[in-house]
């Protein structure tokens, strides 16, 4: 059961990250509302990954899907921050 739950949590986190990536892409660095939406989706994805790690321990952290989701989370968060910084520079 724990393995199925881990898979579901990783899948949900991946979906949140994909949604955030799409929002960043749609915002094209200038839509603050979409960037905020992306940031919130990343927060939810991070919570999913944290919960998976808390419940499954090393089974989660050694899972390639977990590792990939965590890397995507980090990369997308960096894109959001850069886009927000660019918005601040324009204003």
DSSP file (Angstrom, degrees, kcal/mol; ACC not computed):
  #  RESIDUE AA STRUCTURE BP1 BP2  ACC     N-H-->O    O-->H-N    N-H-->O    O-->H-N    TCO  KAPPA ALPHA  PHI   PSI    X-CA   Y-CA   Z-CA
    1    1 A X     >        0   0    0      0, 0.0     4,-2.5     0, 0.0     5,-0.2   0.000 360.0 360.0 360.0 -41.8    0.0    0.0    0.0
    2    2 A X  H  >  +     0   0    0      1,-0.2     4,-2.6     2,-0.2     5,-0.2   0.873 360.0  53.8 -61.5 -35.5    2.8    2.4    0.9
    3    3 A X  H  > S+     0   0    0      2,-0.2     4,-2.4     1,-0.2    -1,-0.2   0.915 109.1  47.5 -66.3 -42.1    4.3    1.9   -2.5
    4    4 A X  H  > S+     0   0    0      2,-0.2     4,-2.4     1,-0.2    -2,-0.2   0.916 112.5  50.0 -63.1 -42.8    1.1    2.8   -4.3
    5    5 A X  H  X S+     0   0    0     -4,-2.5     4,-2.6     2,-0.2    -2,-0.2   0.908 109.8  50.7 -62.5 -42.8    0.7    5.8   -2.1
    6    6 A X  H  X S+     0   0    0     -4,-2.6     4,-2.6     1,-0.2     5,-0.2   0.932 110.1  50.0 -59.8 -46.3    4.3    6.9   -2.9
    7    7 A X  H  X S+     0   0    0     -4,-2.4     4,-2.3     1,-0.2    -2,-0.2   0.914 111.3  48.9 -60.2 -42.9    3.6    6.6   -6.6
    8    8 A X  H  X S+     0   0    0     -4,-2.4     4,-2.6     2,-0.2    -1,-0.2   0.912 111.5  49.1 -63.9 -42.8    0.4    8.7   -6.3
    9    9 A X  H  X S+     0   0    0     -4,-2.6     4,-2.4     2,-0.2    -2,-0.2   0.909 112.4  47.5 -64.1 -42.1    2.2   11.4   -4.3
   10   10 A X  H  X S+     0   0    0     -4,-2.6     4,-2.4     2,-0.2    -1,-0.2   0.881 111.7  51.1 -66.6 -37.3    5.1   11.5   -6.8
   11   11 A X  H  X S+     0   0    0     -4,-2.3     4,-2.2    -5,-0.2    -2,-0.2   0.922 110.9  48.0 -65.4 -43.7    2.5   11.7   -9.6
   12   12 A X  H  X S+     0   0    0     -4,-2.6     4,-2.3     2,-0.2    -2,-0.2   0.910 111.7  49.8 -63.4 -42.1    0.7   14.5   -8.0
   13   13 A X  H  X S+     0   0    0     -4,-2.4     4,-2.3     1,-0.2    -1,-0.2   0.915 110.2  50.7 -62.8 -42.6    3.9   16.4   -7.4
   14   14 A X  H  X S+     0   0    0     -4,-2.4     4,-2.6     1,-0.2    -1,-0.2   0.897 109.5  50.6 -62.6 -40.1    4.9   15.9  -11.0
   15   15 A X  H  X S+     0   0    0     -4,-2.2     4,-2.4     2,-0.2    -1,-0.2   0.903 109.9  50.2 -64.7 -40.9    1.5   17.3  -12.2
   16   16 A X  H  X S+     0   0    0     -4,-2.3     4,-2.3     2,-0.2    -2,-0.2   0.915 111.7  48.2 -62.2 -42.9    1.9   20.3   -9.9
   17   17 A X  H  X S+     0   0    0     -4,-2.3     4,-2.7     2,-0.2    -2,-0.2   0.915 110.7  50.6 -65.6 -43.0    5.4   21.0  -11.3
   18   18 A X  H  X S+     0   0    0     -4,-2.6     4,-2.3     1,-0.2    -1,-0.2   0.911 110.5  50.2 -61.4 -41.5    4.2   20.6  -14.9
   19   19 A X  H  X S+     0   0    0     -4,-2.4     4,-2.3     1,-0.2    -1,-0.2   0.904 111.0  48.8 -62.3 -41.1    1.4   23.0  -14.2
   20   20 A X  H  X S+     0   0    0     -4,-2.3     4,-2.4     2,-0.2    -2,-0.2   0.904 109.7  51.6 -65.5 -41.6    3.8   25.5  -12.8
   21   21 A X  H  X S+     0   0    0     -4,-2.7     4,-2.3     1,-0.2    -2,-0.2   0.905 110.7  49.1 -61.7 -40.7    6.1   25.1  -15.8
   22   22 A X  H  X S+     0   0    0     -4,-2.3     4,-2.9     2,-0.2    -2,-0.2   0.905 110.1  50.7 -65.6 -41.5    3.2   25.8  -18.1
   23   23 A X  H  X S+     0   0    0     -4,-2.3     4,-2.3     2,-0.2    -2,-0.2   0.901 110.3  49.4 -63.9 -40.7    2.2   28.9  -16.1
   24   24 A X  H  X>S+     0   0    0     -4,-2.4     4,-1.3     2,-0.2     5,-0.7   0.919 112.6  48.2 -63.1 -43.0    5.8   30.2  -16.3
   25   25 A X  H  <5S+     0   0    0     -4,-2.3     3,-0.3     1,-0.2    -2,-0.2   0.921 113.0  47.3 -63.1 -44.2    5.8   29.6  -20.0
   26   26 A X  H  <5S+     0   0    0     -4,-2.9    -1,-0.2     1,-0.2    -2,-0.2   0.850 108.6  55.2 -65.9 -34.4    2.4   31.3  -20.4
   27   27 A X  H >X5S-     0   0    0     -4,-2.3     3,-2.4    -5,-0.2     4,-0.7   0.789  87.6-156.9 -69.5 -26.8    3.5   34.3  -18.3
   28   28 A X  T 3<5 -     0   0    0     -4,-1.3    -3,-0.1    -3,-0.3    -2,-0.1   0.841  66.4 -63.4  48.0  36.2    6.5   34.8  -20.6
   29   29 A X  T 34<S+     0   0    0     -5,-0.7    -1,-0.3     2,-0.1    -2,-0.1   0.490 132.7  73.3  77.8   2.6    8.1   36.6  -17.6
   30   30 A X  T <4  +     0   0    0     -3,-2.4     2,-1.0     1,-0.1    -2,-0.2   0.569  64.8  87.8-127.9 -10.1    5.6   39.4  -17.4
   31   31 A X     X  -     0   0    0     -4,-0.7     4,-2.2     1,-0.2     5,-0.2  -0.787  50.6-171.7 -97.7 101.0    2.3   38.1  -16.0
   32   32 A X  H  > S+     0   0    0     -2,-1.0     4,-2.2     1,-0.2    -1,-0.2   0.841  83.5  55.3 -61.6 -35.0    2.7   38.5  -12.2
   33   33 A X  H  > S+     0   0    0      2,-0.2     4,-2.2     1,-0.2    -1,-0.2   0.924 109.5  45.5 -66.6 -43.7   -0.6   36.6  -11.6
   34   34 A X  H  > S+     0   0    0      2,-0.2     4,-2.5     1,-0.2    -2,-0.2   0.880 111.9  52.6 -66.3 -37.0    0.5   33.5  -13.6
   35   35 A X  H  X S+     0   0    0     -4,-2.2     4,-2.4     2,-0.2    -2,-0.2   0.898 109.0  49.7 -65.2 -38.4    3.9   33.6  -11.9
   36   36 A X  H  X S+     0   0    0     -4,-2.2     4,-2.4     2,-0.2    -2,-0.2   0.903 109.9  51.4 -65.1 -40.6    2.2   33.6   -8.5
   37   37 A X  H  X S+     0   0    0     -4,-2.2     4,-2.3     2,-0.2    -2,-0.2   0.922 110.1  49.3 -60.7 -44.5    0.1   30.7   -9.6
   38   38 A X  H  X S+     0   0    0     -4,-2.5     4,-2.2     1,-0.2    -2,-0.2   0.916 109.8  51.5 -60.8 -43.5    3.2   28.8  -10.7
   39   39 A X  H  X S+     0   0    0     -4,-2.4     4,-2.1     1,-0.2    -1,-0.2   0.910 109.8  49.4 -60.8 -42.8    4.8   29.6   -7.3
   40   40 A X  H  X S+     0   0    0     -4,-2.4     4,-2.1     1,-0.2    -1,-0.2   0.884 109.4  51.7 -65.9 -38.3    1.8   28.2   -5.4
   41   41 A X  H  X S+     0   0    0     -4,-2.3     4,-2.4     1,-0.2    -1,-0.2   0.885 108.9  51.2 -64.8 -37.2    1.8   25.1   -7.5
   42   42 A X  H  X S+     0   0    0     -4,-2.2     4,-2.7     2,-0.2    -2,-0.2   0.886 107.1  53.5 -66.3 -37.6    5.5   24.6   -6.7
   43   43 A X  H  X S+     0   0    0     -4,-2.1     4,-2.1     2,-0.2    -2,-0.2   0.920 110.6  47.1 -61.0 -43.2    4.7   25.0   -3.0
   44   44 A X  H  X S+     0   0    0     -4,-2.1     4,-2.2     2,-0.2    -2,-0.2   0.908 111.9  50.1 -65.5 -41.6    2.1   22.3   -3.3
   45   45 A X  H  X S+     0   0    0     -4,-2.4     4,-2.5     1,-0.2    -2,-0.2   0.910 109.7  50.9 -62.8 -41.9    4.5   20.0   -5.2
   46   46 A X  H  X S+     0   0    0     -4,-2.7     4,-2.6     1,-0.2    -1,-0.2   0.898 108.9  51.5 -63.8 -39.2    7.1   20.5   -2.6
   47   47 A X  H  X S+     0   0    0     -4,-2.1     4,-2.5     2,-0.2    -1,-0.2   0.903 109.5  50.5 -63.5 -40.7    4.6   19.6    0.1
   48   48 A X  H  X S+     0   0    0     -4,-2.2     4,-2.6     2,-0.2    -2,-0.2   0.930 112.2  46.5 -61.3 -45.9    3.8   16.4   -1.7
   49   49 A X  H  X S+     0   0    0     -4,-2.5     4,-2.4     2,-0.2    -2,-0.2   0.897 112.4  50.3 -64.9 -39.7    7.4   15.5   -2.1
   50   50 A X  H  X S+     0   0    0     -4,-2.6     4,-2.6     2,-0.2    -1,-0.2   0.914 111.5  48.3 -64.0 -42.3    8.1   16.3    1.6
   51   51 A X  H  X S+     0   0    0     -4,-2.5     4,-2.4     2,-0.2     5,-0.2   0.913 110.8  50.9 -64.5 -42.7    5.1   14.1    2.6
   52   52 A X  H  X S+     0   0    0     -4,-2.6     4,-2.9     1,-0.2     5,-0.4   0.913 112.1  47.5 -60.0 -42.4    6.3   11.3    0.4
   53   53 A X  H  X S+     0   0    0     -4,-2.4     4,-2.1     1,-0.2    -2,-0.2   0.907 111.7  50.0 -66.2 -41.7    9.7   11.5    2.0
   54   54 A X  H  < S+     0   0    0     -4,-2.6    -2,-0.2     1,-0.2    -1,-0.2   0.882 119.0  37.9 -63.8 -37.8    8.3   11.6    5.5
   55   55 A X  H  < S+     0   0    0     -4,-2.4    -2,-0.2    -5,-0.2    -1,-0.2   0.860 130.2  26.4 -84.1 -36.5    6.1    8.6    4.9
   56   56 A X  H >< S-     0   0    0     -4,-2.9     3,-1.6    -5,-0.2    -3,-0.2   0.546  84.1-168.8-108.7  -9.2    8.4    6.4    2.7
   57   57 A X  T >X S-     0   0    0     -4,-2.1     4,-1.8    -5,-0.4     3,-1.1  -0.298  71.4  -1.5  60.4-132.6   11.9    7.6    3.8
   58   58 A X  H 3> S+     0   0    0      1,-0.3     4,-2.4     2,-0.2    -1,-0.3   0.752 126.1  69.3 -67.5 -22.8   14.7    6.4    1.6
   59   59 A X  H <4 S+     0   0    0     -3,-1.6    -1,-0.3     2,-0.2     4,-0.2   0.884 107.5  40.1 -59.8 -35.2   12.3    4.5   -0.6
   60   60 A X  H X4 S+     0   0    0     -3,-1.1     3,-1.5    -8,-0.2     6,-0.3   0.953 115.8  47.4 -75.3 -52.2   11.1    7.9   -1.7
   61   61 A X  H 3< S+     0   0    0     -4,-1.8    -2,-0.2     1,-0.3    -3,-0.2   0.762 113.1  49.3 -67.1 -24.4   14.4    9.7   -1.9
   62   62 A X  T 3< S+     0   0    0     -4,-2.4     2,-0.4    -5,-0.2    -1,-0.3   0.517  86.8 107.2 -88.9  -5.4   16.0    6.8   -3.9
   63   63 A X    <>  -     0   0    0     -3,-1.5     4,-2.3    -4,-0.2     3,-0.4  -0.596  69.1-141.6 -75.3 126.2   13.1    6.6   -6.3
   64   64 A X  H  > S+     0   0    0     -2,-0.4     4,-2.6     1,-0.2     5,-0.2   0.850 102.5  55.0 -58.0 -34.7   14.1    8.1   -9.7
   65   65 A X  H  > S+     0   0    0      2,-0.2     4,-2.4     1,-0.2    -1,-0.2   0.893 108.5  48.7 -66.0 -38.1   10.7    9.7  -10.1
   66   66 A X  H  > S+     0   0    0     -3,-0.4     4,-2.6    -6,-0.3    -2,-0.2   0.936 112.3  48.2 -63.8 -46.8   11.2   11.5   -6.8
   67   67 A X  H  X S+     0   0    0     -4,-2.3     4,-2.1    -7,-0.2    -2,-0.2   0.899 113.1  47.4 -62.3 -41.6   14.6   12.7   -7.8
   68   68 A X  H  X S+     0   0    0     -4,-2.6     4,-2.6     2,-0.2    -1,-0.2   0.918 112.2  49.4 -66.4 -43.6   13.4   13.9  -11.2
   69   69 A X  H  X S+     0   0    0     -4,-2.4     4,-2.5     1,-0.2    -2,-0.2   0.900 110.7  50.9 -62.2 -40.3   10.5   15.7   -9.6
   70   70 A X  H  X S+     0   0    0     -4,-2.6     4,-2.2     2,-0.2    -1,-0.2   0.903 111.0  47.8 -65.8 -40.4   12.7   17.3   -7.1
   71   71 A X  H  X S+     0   0    0     -4,-2.1     4,-2.7     2,-0.2    -2,-0.2   0.922 112.9  48.2 -65.0 -43.6   15.1   18.5   -9.8
   72   72 A X  H  X S+     0   0    0     -4,-2.6     4,-2.9     2,-0.2     5,-0.3   0.893 109.8  53.6 -63.5 -39.3   12.2   19.9  -11.9
   73   73 A X  H  X S+     0   0    0     -4,-2.5     4,-2.4    -5,-0.2    -1,-0.2   0.939 111.4  45.2 -58.4 -48.4   10.8   21.6   -8.8
   74   74 A X  H  X S+     0   0    0     -4,-2.2     4,-1.9     2,-0.2    -2,-0.2   0.928 114.9  47.1 -63.1 -46.5   14.1   23.3   -8.2
   75   75 A X  H  X S+     0   0    0     -4,-2.7     4,-1.8     1,-0.2    -2,-0.2   0.909 114.2  46.6 -63.2 -43.1   14.6   24.3  -11.8
   76   76 A X  H  X S+     0   0    0     -4,-2.9     4,-2.4     1,-0.2    -1,-0.2   0.892 109.5  53.8 -69.1 -39.0   11.1   25.7  -12.2
   77   77 A X  H  X S+     0   0    0     -4,-2.4     4,-2.5    -5,-0.3    -1,-0.2   0.899 108.0  51.6 -60.4 -39.1   11.3   27.6   -8.9
   78   78 A X  H  X S+     0   0    0     -4,-1.9     4,-2.5     2,-0.2    -1,-0.2   0.895 108.4  51.1 -64.7 -40.0   14.5   29.2  -10.3
   79   79 A X  H  X S+     0   0    0     -4,-1.8     4,-2.5     2,-0.2    -2,-0.2   0.913 110.4  49.3 -62.6 -42.5   12.7   30.2  -13.5
   80   80 A X  H  X S+     0   0    0     -4,-2.4     4,-2.7     2,-0.2    -2,-0.2   0.935 111.8  48.2 -62.5 -46.1    9.8   31.8  -11.5
   81   81 A X  H  X S+     0   0    0     -4,-2.5     4,-2.4     1,-0.2    -2,-0.2   0.898 112.0  49.0 -63.4 -40.5   12.3   33.7   -9.3
   82   82 A X  H  X S+     0   0    0     -4,-2.5     4,-2.5     2,-0.2    -1,-0.2   0.916 112.2  48.5 -64.7 -42.2   14.2   35.0  -12.4
   83   83 A X  H  X S+     0   0    0     -4,-2.5     4,-2.1     2,-0.2    -2,-0.2   0.903 112.1  48.8 -64.7 -40.6   10.9   36.0  -14.0
   84   84 A X  H  X S+     0   0    0     -4,-2.7     4,-2.1     2,-0.2    -1,-0.2   0.893 111.2  50.4 -65.5 -38.4    9.8   37.8  -10.9
   85   85 A X  H  X S+     0   0    0     -4,-2.4     4,-2.2     2,-0.2    -2,-0.2   0.911 109.0  51.5 -64.7 -42.2   13.2   39.5  -10.6
   86   86 A X  H  X S+     0   0    0     -4,-2.5     4,-1.7     1,-0.2    -1,-0.2   0.889 108.2  52.2 -62.0 -39.0   12.9   40.6  -14.3
   87   87 A X  H  X S+     0   0    0     -4,-2.1     4,-1.8     1,-0.2    -1,-0.2   0.907 109.0  50.1 -62.3 -41.6    9.5   42.0  -13.5
   88   88 A X  H  < S+     0   0    0     -4,-2.1    -2,-0.2     1,-0.2    -1,-0.2   0.877 108.2  53.1 -64.7 -37.3   10.9   44.0  -10.6
   89   89 A X  H  < S+     0   0    0     -4,-2.2    -1,-0.2     1,-0.2    -2,-0.2   0.856 108.4  50.6 -66.3 -34.6   13.7   45.4  -12.8
   90   90 A X  H  <        0   0    0     -4,-1.7    -1,-0.2     1,-0.2    -2,-0.2   0.865 360.0 360.0 -71.5 -36.8   11.1   46.6  -15.4
   91   91 A X     <        0   0    0     -4,-1.8    -1,-0.2    -5,-0.1    -2,-0.2   0.490 360.0 360.0 -71.0 360.0    9.0   48.4  -12.9
